Structure formats: C-alpha cells, structure tokens
Amino acid sequence: MDTMRERFAAIVSRLLDEDPRLAVVLAEIGKDGFADAARAHPDRVINVGIREQLLVGVGGGLALTGMRPILHTFASFLIERPFEQIKLDFGHQGMGGVLVSAAGSYDWPAGGYTHMAPGDVALLDTLDGWTVHVPGHPDEAETLLRDAAAAGDDSVYVRLSAHANSAPRDIAPGRFLTVRKGRGGVVIAVGPMLDNVLAAVEGLDVTVLYATTVRPFDERTLRAATAAGAGAGSGAAGASAAGTGAGTGAAPASTGAGTGAAADVVIVEPYLAGTSTGAVNDTLADRPHRVLGLGIPRRELRRYGTIDEHLAGQGLDPASLRERIAGFLRR
C-alpha cells in the first residue's frame, strides 16, 4: 500500500494537468514527489527552499491572483512555524488555499520535537473558517484532497499521516461515518485512530462514529447517534463491558439509575487531547452529557522511539484505550 504522502504527490500531480488554476508550493520537503510535475508545469510547482514563512506568503500571493494554491511540508513547519502568515496572508486577506501537512504528531520520531506537531489542529482552530480533514487511509486522503482542490476559494487543512488504518472506509467529506451502533455511549474515532478504537471497544455496547473531517464538526450525525442511544445511559455501557469479561480493574458498573437521556461521548484524536471536546459540548449543549477527550497529553515529547511506542506511551494503543473508555462509561 502506498502512503498518504505518496498518494498526495500522485493525485495532485494529475490535478495540475487537469486544472490550470492549481499551483503547488513546497519548502524543499516533498519536492522529489513532484519532480515530473515540476518539469511539466514549471510555473505552477514552486519550491521556495527551507523558508516556511515564505512558503505561506507565496501561497497567499498566488491566491490573491486567483490561483488555488496547495502548500505542503511537515505539520510543525506548515502550521506552527508560519502561523502569523497563515493568520494574515490567508485569513486577514480573505484568501483561501489548501495546506497539506505530513509528520503529524510524531510520525517521524527520529526527527525530534522540532518535527512533531500535536497542537496543529488546536492552533488552527483559533482561526475562522478553516475546514480540517484528517484521513485515516491513503484512499480517504485521495477523496479529501480532490474535494479540497475543488473547494472554490475555501481554506482547507489536510493532515496526512504515516499512521494509517488497515482498510479505507466509504467516507463523505464533512460527514461522520457510522461504523457500528450501540446503546451505551458514542465513541468518535478521528482518522488513523479508527482501527485502535474498534479493537478497544470490541464487545462493548457503543456506537462508533468515524471522523475524517473534524471542522466543520458534524453536529447532525453526533446528535442523531446520541439520540438513538438515549435511555440506555452509562449503566448499559458498563454492563456490556462487564458482561464481556473486558474488565480492567475499574469499579463495577452502576445501575444507570437516573441517567435517562444523558449522553456519554468519547472522542479519540491523533493530536492534542481535548481539541474537539468544545465542539462536542456545543453540539449537545441542550441536553445532559459527559465528554471524554483522548489524544496527546499537554506535555513535552522528549522520547523519540517509534509511532507504536508513542501510541502506547500516550495511552492510544487498543489496551489503554479500552481501559480508559470502559472506565469512563462505567462511572
């Protein structure tokens, strides 16, 4: 299977042939994937070198001329380092473009903390009007990239990752996909977290929603999922977990008395924990609910290791997720 980055280079190279409005701006990283496209379209594949602020400034300038710029580098260099340029050259100027990142929260651990960006989505969330896609498979990345390239003058961030699910899902940009239904709570798995979440909740009576677009947040699907499970309450989820022998040392399940139409929601994100808990709270503001946000904790990442070691260290491997999700639903 190719990687999301490889698919990105292949798809966007073809899109350059099809749409004269598109332009790609690189900051050295990823240039090999666009070598053929640069020869075919030397005026629309621009490598500014290791100058990330300039990368964004050039993209904003292209947008001002009516082009649809696609900017690419590692997430830490695309979102964090040139954030002022994103805020001003795109946001304040009212321009749109497509930012496509790689290396995610810790996709290249050997690169050290300079190449890690667990806070990228939360940082971009401080700006107005950005669509944020988080694919979990190269096929999904292709779908979302095509949608982003064709999205008029909208501002879109596509977060690519070396961490991927084993199989693609039939996603629709902007919508959550209902992967399974249950009555004991709702678990939202974002992008590449789906496989780990499904392994973690095996045997638990919960609904699993799959999110590959997190901004705008799909309020309609979440409200429908929580309404469908209303009446089961926390006790139902806890009883299911206990009945399957999935206990993790947590306290016995409660009876759920008095929980009524209350909703329990867990959201598992591959970046900063709690990034989307506010969106869940806003969605369910008119009804009783509890939210658990799982992701990368707010602490310095000082150990490099591998992606799998980081997942385990951050509590995002299946065993850790099961303990945390089941424990929350039992309380």
C-alpha positions as CSV (number, residue, x, y, z in Angstrom):
1,M,0.0,0.0,0.0
2,D,1.3,3.5,-0.8
3,T,1.5,6.1,1.9
4,M,-0.8,9.1,2.2
5,R,2.1,11.4,1.1
6,E,2.8,9.3,-1.9
7,R,-0.8,9.4,-2.9
8,F,-0.9,13.1,-2.3
9,A,2.0,13.7,-4.8
10,A,0.5,11.4,-7.4
11,I,-3.0,12.8,-7.2
12,V,-2.0,16.5,-7.1
13,S,0.4,16.0,-10.0
14,R,-2.6,14.7,-12.0
15,L,-4.8,17.5,-10.8
16,L,-2.2,20.0,-12.1
17,D,-2.7,18.6,-15.6
18,E,-6.4,19.0,-15.3
19,D,-6.9,22.4,-13.6
20,P,-4.8,25.3,-14.7
21,R,-5.8,27.2,-11.6
22,L,-3.9,24.9,-9.2
23,A,-0.4,25.6,-8.1
24,V,1.9,23.7,-5.6
25,V,4.2,25.4,-3.3
26,L,6.9,23.4,-1.5
27,A,9.6,24.2,1.1
28,E,12.2,21.6,-0.1
29,I,10.4,18.8,1.7
30,G,8.4,16.6,-0.7
31,K,10.0,18.0,-3.9
32,D,11.0,14.6,-5.2
33,G,7.4,13.6,-5.4
34,F,6.7,16.5,-7.7
35,A,9.8,16.2,-10.0
36,D,7.7,15.2,-13.1
37,A,5.0,17.8,-12.3
38,A,7.7,20.5,-12.0
39,R,9.0,19.7,-15.4
40,A,5.5,19.7,-16.9
41,H,4.4,22.8,-15.1
42,P,7.5,24.8,-14.0
43,D,5.4,27.9,-13.4
44,R,3.0,26.1,-11.1
45,V,5.3,23.9,-9.0
46,I,7.3,26.3,-6.9
47,N,10.0,25.3,-4.3
48,V,10.9,28.2,-2.1
49,G,13.6,26.2,-0.2
50,I,13.7,25.9,3.6
51,R,11.7,29.1,4.2
52,E,8.3,28.1,5.7
53,Q,7.1,31.7,6.3
54,L,7.8,32.4,2.6
55,L,6.0,29.2,1.7
56,V,2.8,30.6,3.2
57,G,3.4,34.1,1.9
58,V,3.9,32.9,-1.7
59,G,0.7,30.7,-1.3
60,G,-1.3,33.7,-0.1
61,G,0.1,35.8,-3.0
62,L,-0.9,33.2,-5.6
63,A,-4.4,33.1,-4.0
64,L,-4.6,36.9,-4.5
65,T,-4.1,36.4,-8.2
66,G,-7.0,33.9,-8.4
67,M,-4.9,30.7,-8.2
68,R,-5.8,27.8,-5.9
69,P,-2.5,27.2,-4.0
70,I,-1.7,23.8,-2.4
71,L,1.1,24.2,0.2
72,H,3.0,21.2,1.6
73,T,5.6,20.5,4.3
74,F,5.7,18.9,7.8
75,A,2.9,20.0,10.1
76,S,5.3,21.7,12.5
77,F,6.7,23.8,9.7
78,L,3.4,24.4,7.9
79,I,1.1,25.3,10.9
80,E,3.2,26.2,13.9
81,R,6.3,28.0,12.5
82,P,4.5,30.3,10.0
83,F,1.3,30.7,11.9
84,E,1.3,34.5,11.7
85,Q,1.5,34.3,7.9
86,I,-1.5,31.9,7.9
87,K,-3.4,34.3,10.1
88,L,-2.6,37.3,8.0
89,D,-1.8,36.2,4.4
90,F,-4.8,33.9,4.2
91,G,-7.3,34.7,7.0
92,H,-7.0,38.5,7.2
93,Q,-6.7,38.9,3.4
94,G,-9.8,36.7,3.0
95,M,-7.9,34.3,0.8
96,G,-8.3,30.5,0.6
97,G,-5.9,27.7,-0.1
98,V,-5.1,24.1,0.7
99,L,-2.5,23.3,3.4
100,V,-1.4,19.7,3.3
101,S,0.9,18.5,6.1
102,A,2.9,15.4,6.9
103,A,4.6,14.0,10.0
104,G,1.6,14.7,12.2
105,S,2.0,14.5,16.0
106,Y,5.1,12.2,15.9
107,D,5.2,10.4,12.5
108,W,8.9,10.8,12.3
109,P,10.0,10.4,15.9
110,A,13.7,10.3,14.9
111,G,13.4,13.9,13.8
112,G,12.9,15.0,17.4
113,Y,10.4,17.5,18.8
114,T,11.1,20.1,16.0
115,H,9.3,17.6,13.7
116,M,6.4,16.9,16.0
117,A,3.1,18.9,16.0
118,P,0.4,17.5,18.3
119,G,-1.0,21.0,18.7
120,D,-1.5,21.9,15.0
121,V,-5.3,21.4,14.8
122,A,-5.9,23.2,18.1
123,L,-3.8,26.1,16.8
124,L,-5.6,26.3,13.5
125,D,-8.9,26.1,15.5
126,T,-8.2,29.7,16.7
127,L,-8.8,31.0,13.2
128,D,-12.1,31.5,11.4
129,G,-13.5,29.3,8.6
130,W,-11.0,26.5,8.2
131,T,-12.1,23.1,7.1
132,V,-9.9,20.4,8.6
133,H,-9.6,16.9,7.1
134,V,-7.9,14.0,8.9
135,P,-7.9,10.9,6.6
136,G,-7.1,7.5,8.1
137,H,-6.1,5.8,4.8
138,P,-4.4,6.8,1.5
139,D,-7.7,6.2,-0.4
140,E,-9.5,8.5,2.0
141,A,-6.7,11.0,1.6
142,E,-7.3,11.0,-2.2
143,T,-11.0,11.6,-1.7
144,L,-10.4,14.5,0.7
145,L,-7.6,16.0,-1.4
146,R,-9.7,16.1,-4.5
147,D,-12.5,17.7,-2.6
148,A,-10.1,20.3,-1.1
149,A,-8.7,21.2,-4.5
150,A,-12.1,21.7,-5.9
151,A,-13.4,23.7,-2.9
152,G,-13.6,27.1,-4.6
153,D,-11.8,29.6,-2.5
154,D,-12.2,27.9,0.8
155,S,-9.4,27.4,3.4
156,V,-8.7,23.7,3.9
157,Y,-6.1,21.8,6.0
158,V,-5.5,18.2,5.1
159,R,-3.5,16.4,7.8
160,L,-1.7,13.4,6.3
161,S,-0.1,10.7,8.5
162,A,2.3,7.8,8.2
163,H,-0.1,6.1,10.8
164,A,-3.0,4.6,8.8
165,N,-5.9,2.2,9.3
166,S,-5.7,-1.2,7.6
167,A,-8.6,-0.5,5.2
168,P,-10.4,2.5,3.8
169,R,-14.0,3.5,4.6
170,D,-16.7,4.9,2.3
171,I,-16.4,8.4,3.6
172,A,-18.1,11.6,2.6
173,P,-16.2,14.9,3.1
174,G,-17.8,16.8,6.0
175,R,-19.7,13.9,7.5
176,F,-19.0,11.4,10.2
177,L,-19.5,7.7,9.2
178,T,-21.4,5.4,11.5
179,V,-19.2,2.3,11.7
180,R,-21.3,0.4,14.3
181,K,-24.3,1.1,16.6
182,G,-24.8,0.6,20.3
183,R,-26.8,2.0,23.2
184,G,-24.1,2.5,25.9
185,G,-22.4,5.7,24.6
186,V,-20.8,7.1,21.5
187,V,-17.1,6.9,20.6
188,I,-15.8,9.1,17.9
189,A,-12.6,7.9,16.2
190,V,-10.7,10.5,14.3
191,G,-8.7,9.5,11.2
192,P,-5.9,6.9,11.8
193,M,-7.3,6.1,15.3
194,L,-10.2,4.0,14.0
195,D,-8.5,0.6,14.0
196,N,-7.3,1.1,17.6
197,V,-10.7,2.3,18.7
198,L,-12.5,-0.6,17.1
199,A,-10.1,-3.1,18.8
200,A,-10.6,-1.3,22.1
201,V,-14.4,-1.3,22.1
202,E,-14.9,-4.9,20.9
203,G,-17.7,-6.4,22.9
204,L,-18.8,-3.0,24.3
205,D,-22.3,-1.8,23.5
206,V,-21.3,1.5,22.0
207,T,-21.8,3.4,18.8
208,V,-18.6,4.2,16.8
209,L,-18.5,7.2,14.6
210,Y,-15.6,7.7,12.2
211,A,-14.5,11.3,11.6
212,T,-12.3,12.3,8.7
213,T,-13.5,15.9,8.7
214,V,-13.4,17.5,12.1
215,R,-14.0,21.1,11.1
216,P,-16.8,21.9,10.5
217,F,-17.9,19.5,13.2
218,D,-20.7,17.1,12.1
219,E,-23.2,18.1,14.7
220,R,-26.1,16.4,13.0
221,T,-24.6,12.9,12.9
222,L,-23.5,13.2,16.6
223,R,-26.9,14.4,17.7
224,A,-28.6,11.5,15.9
225,A,-26.2,9.0,17.4
226,T,-26.7,10.2,20.9
227,A,-30.5,10.3,20.5
228,A,-30.5,6.8,19.2
229,G,-28.7,5.6,22.4
230,A,-30.8,7.7,24.8
231,G,-32.3,5.7,27.6
232,A,-29.5,3.2,27.8
233,G,-27.3,5.5,29.8
234,S,-23.9,4.9,31.3
235,G,-25.1,1.7,33.1
236,A,-25.9,-0.1,29.8
237,A,-22.4,0.5,28.5
238,G,-20.9,-0.5,31.8
239,A,-23.0,-3.7,32.0
240,S,-21.9,-4.6,28.4
241,A,-18.3,-4.2,29.3
242,A,-18.6,-6.2,32.4
243,G,-20.6,-8.9,30.7
244,T,-17.9,-9.5,28.1
245,G,-15.2,-10.0,30.6
246,A,-13.5,-6.9,29.4
247,G,-12.9,-5.6,32.9
248,T,-9.8,-3.6,33.5
249,G,-9.9,-3.3,37.3
250,A,-12.4,-0.4,37.2
251,A,-15.3,-0.3,39.7
252,P,-18.4,-2.4,38.9
253,A,-20.9,-0.9,36.5
254,S,-23.5,1.3,38.0
255,T,-27.2,0.7,37.5
256,G,-27.5,3.9,35.4
257,A,-30.4,5.0,37.5
258,G,-31.5,8.5,36.8
259,T,-29.3,8.9,33.7
260,G,-32.3,9.0,31.4
261,A,-31.5,10.8,28.1
262,A,-28.0,11.7,29.2
263,A,-25.3,11.1,26.5
264,D,-21.8,9.8,27.0
265,V,-19.3,10.7,24.3
266,V,-15.6,9.8,23.9
267,I,-13.6,11.4,21.2
268,V,-10.2,9.9,20.3
269,E,-8.0,12.2,18.3
270,P,-4.4,11.7,17.0
271,Y,-3.3,15.1,18.2
272,L,-3.8,17.2,21.3
273,A,-6.3,15.7,23.8
274,G,-9.4,17.8,24.1
275,T,-9.1,19.6,20.8
276,S,-12.7,18.8,19.9
277,T,-14.3,18.4,23.3
278,G,-15.7,22.0,23.0
279,A,-17.3,21.1,19.7
280,V,-19.0,18.1,21.3
281,N,-20.2,20.3,24.2
282,D,-21.6,22.8,21.8
283,T,-23.4,20.1,19.8
284,L,-25.0,18.7,23.0
285,A,-25.5,22.0,24.9
286,D,-29.2,21.5,25.2
287,R,-29.1,18.1,26.9
288,P,-27.2,16.4,29.7
289,H,-24.0,14.8,28.6
290,R,-20.5,13.8,29.6
291,V,-17.4,14.1,27.3
292,L,-14.0,12.4,27.5
293,G,-11.3,13.7,25.1
294,L,-8.5,11.3,24.4
295,G,-5.4,12.2,22.5
296,I,-1.8,13.5,23.0
297,P,-1.4,15.0,26.6
298,R,-0.1,18.5,27.1
299,R,3.4,17.6,27.9
300,E,6.8,17.8,26.1
301,L,7.5,14.9,23.9
302,R,11.1,14.1,24.8
303,R,11.4,10.5,23.8
304,Y,11.6,9.5,20.2
305,G,11.1,5.8,19.6
306,T,8.6,4.6,17.0
307,I,5.0,5.5,16.2
308,D,3.7,2.4,18.0
309,E,5.8,3.2,21.1
310,H,4.4,6.7,21.1
311,L,0.8,5.4,20.8
312,A,1.4,3.2,23.8
313,G,3.1,5.9,25.7
314,Q,0.3,8.4,25.1
315,G,-2.4,5.8,26.0
316,L,-3.7,5.4,22.5
317,D,-3.0,1.8,21.9
318,P,-6.0,-0.6,22.0
319,A,-5.4,-1.9,25.5
320,S,-5.0,1.5,27.0
321,L,-8.0,2.9,25.1
322,R,-10.2,0.0,26.3
323,E,-9.3,0.7,29.9
324,R,-9.9,4.4,29.6
325,I,-13.1,4.2,27.6
326,A,-14.7,1.4,29.6
327,G,-13.8,3.1,32.8
328,F,-15.3,6.3,31.8
329,L,-18.6,4.7,30.6
330,R,-18.9,2.7,33.9
331,R,-18.7,5.8,36.1
